[in-house]
Amino acid sequence: MSLKLYAHPFSSYCQKALIALYENGTPFEFRLLAHDDPRIMAEFAELWPIRRFPVLVDSGRTVMEATIIIEYLGLHYPGPVALVPADARAALDVRGMDRFFDNYISTPVQKIVTDRLRPEAERDTRGVAEARAMLDTAYAWLDKTMVDREWAAAGSFSLADCAAAPALFYADWTHAIDPKFTQVRAYRERLLARPSFARAVDEARPYRPLFPLGAPERD
């Protein structure tokens, strides 16, 4: 098997890449990153000294970042689900929404979550408040955007939805999506029902006690 994915099931960005692999039934070897396994962690650090995951390895070629991994899979391991449209204009919309979910949903979520891991004296109260405000603004924008859409862009499930699924999943745990944002909440439910994401969610269930804010009894 030529493809190896270095990842952790509970990571939102790893789930993003896993959704793409599951959508097309792409065979790969899962290399579980675990701090109690120094061998795999050393192997991972040798591949990518920045030590951010996921990382895909394809016959000696190392591919970093979830978005780029999905683009790479589309070029070299295409399947029945084209996650990046061939049409350049449609692809631009997909990439734009992918950036939205990474930058304005996932990034503030990570700010809030990682802040909770700090000693109380070192927490960034202002930064967390700004992250929560960003999420409220992003939810409001997305709610208007999704009024006439089933999926995030291009009229079909795409790279943008691979980004949206784990982003909105953890966002609602971190800073609850207000019930008034009916379109966002309905979209999140559609994503949870997608078999590729449902599989990723199920695989991550054993790690829910690790969530610093406390995982809710749902989803």
N, C-alpha and C positions, 0 to 999 in steps of 0.2 A: 504494500500500500504506500503510495508516494506522498500523500498528504498527511501532515501531522499538525494538530492544533494544540498549542500550549495555552491552557486556559483554566478558569475555575467556573463551575456551574452557577455560582451565586452572583458573579460579576455581570453588570448590565451590558458592558461592551462585549464581553464574551458571549452572552446570550444573543446579542445582535449578530455576531458572526455565525453562531450555531443555527439561528433561524434560517439564514441563507443556505447553509449546508443541508438542513433538514427539508427545506422547500423543494430542493432538487434531488434529494436522495443521494447526495454526493458522498462516496465512501471516504472515510478519513480515520486516522488514529487519534484518539483523545489523550493528550498528555496532561494529566491532572497536576496542577501546580499546588503543592502543599509544603508549608514551611517545616513540617516534620519529616520531609523527605529531602535531605540535603543534596542527594544526587540529582534529582530532577531540577531543583532550584539552581544548582551550579550549571547544569546543561542549558537551562533557560537564560541565565546571565551571560553565558558564553555567546549565545545566539543574539541577544539584545541587551547590552549593558544598561540601558535605560530602565529595564525591568518593568515595563508597562505591558499589560496583556489585553487582548489576545495577540499571539504571534502564530503565523502559519508558515510551515516549512514544506516546500515542494521540491523533492529531489535535490536538496542542497541549497535551494533559493529561499531566502528568508523574507517574508512579507509582514510588515508591521501595520497596525491600526485597523480597526474593524471595517471602516468604510473602504479602505484600500483592499483589504482582504476580499470583501464582497465584489468589488470591481474586478479584482484578479480572477476570482472564481468564474465570473461571467465571461471573461476573455478566454480562459484556459480550460474551464470545466463547465461549459454551458449545459443547461438542462431545460426542461419544459417550461420553467418559470423564469422569464427574463426580468431580472430585478433592476436592471438599468435599461431603459428603452433604447432602441436603435436610433430613433429619431432624435436629433440633437436638441431640438427645442423642448421636447418632452423630458429628455434626460436632464436638461438644465433645471427644470421644475423639480424633478426628483432629487437632484443633488442639493437644491436650495432648501427643500423641506428636511432632508437629512441633516444639513447644518443647523437648521432651526432646532430640531430635537436634541442634537448633541450640545449645542451652545446655550440654549435658553431653557431647556428642561433638565437634561442630565447634569450640566455643569453646576447650576444652583443646588440641585439635589445633593451632589457630591460635597459641595461646600457645607451644607447643613449636617450631613451625615459625618463627615470627617471631623467637623468641629466638635461633635459630641464625643469623639474618641480622645480629645485632648483633656489634660487636667483642667479642672474648672477655672483655675487662675489664669490659664492661657487661652481661654475661649474668646472668640471674636464676635461679640454680641452684635456689633454694628454690621459686620459682614454677613452674619446669618439673617439679620433683618432685611438687608438688601437682597439676599438670595430669595427670601420668601416673597418679597415684593416683585422680584423678577418673575417668579413662578405665577403669581396672580396675573401679571401683565401677559405672560405667555399663554396662560389658560384662556384669557379673554380673547386674545387674537386668534388662537386656534379654534375656539368655539365659533367664531364668525366664519373662519376659513372652511370649516367642515360642514357647513350648512347643506351644501349640495354635493357632498363627496362621501363615498363609501370608504375609500382609501386615501392616503395622504396626497398623492399626486399621480398624474398621468392616467387616471381611470382604472388602475389595476394595482395589485399588491406589488410593492417594489422595495428597493433599498431604503426609501424613506420610512416605510412601515417596519422594516427590520430595526431601524433606529427608534421609532416611536414606541414599539411594544415594551421593551424593558424600561425605557425612559418614563413613560406614563405609569407603568406598573409600580415602580419604586417612588415616583413622584407623589402618587396618591397616598402611599404609606408615610411619606415624609412631610408633605404639606397638602392636606386633603383637597381634592378637586371639589369646589363648591357645587352643590346640587343645581345651582342656576346654570352651570355650564353643561347643559344637557347633551350637546353635541360631542363634547370632549368625553364625557362619561360613557356615552353610547359607543363612541369609537374605541375607547379602552376595552369595553366588553367584546366588541368584534375582534379585537386583537387577541384577547384571552381565549376566544373560541377558535382561533386559527390553529390547526393541528401542529404546525411547526413551533409556534410559540408555546402552546399548551405543553408540548413535550419538554421544552426548555424549562418552563415553570416547574413541572413535576420533578425534573432531575435536580432542581435547586432546593426542593422542599426540605431535605435533611439539614440544610445549612441555615434555615430561618432563625434559629436562636442566635446567630451571629449578628443579626441586624441591630445596630447600636440604638436605634430609637424604639425597638420592640416591634416585631412583626405582628400585624393584626390577625385575628382569627377569621380570615376570609381569603378569597382569591385562591 
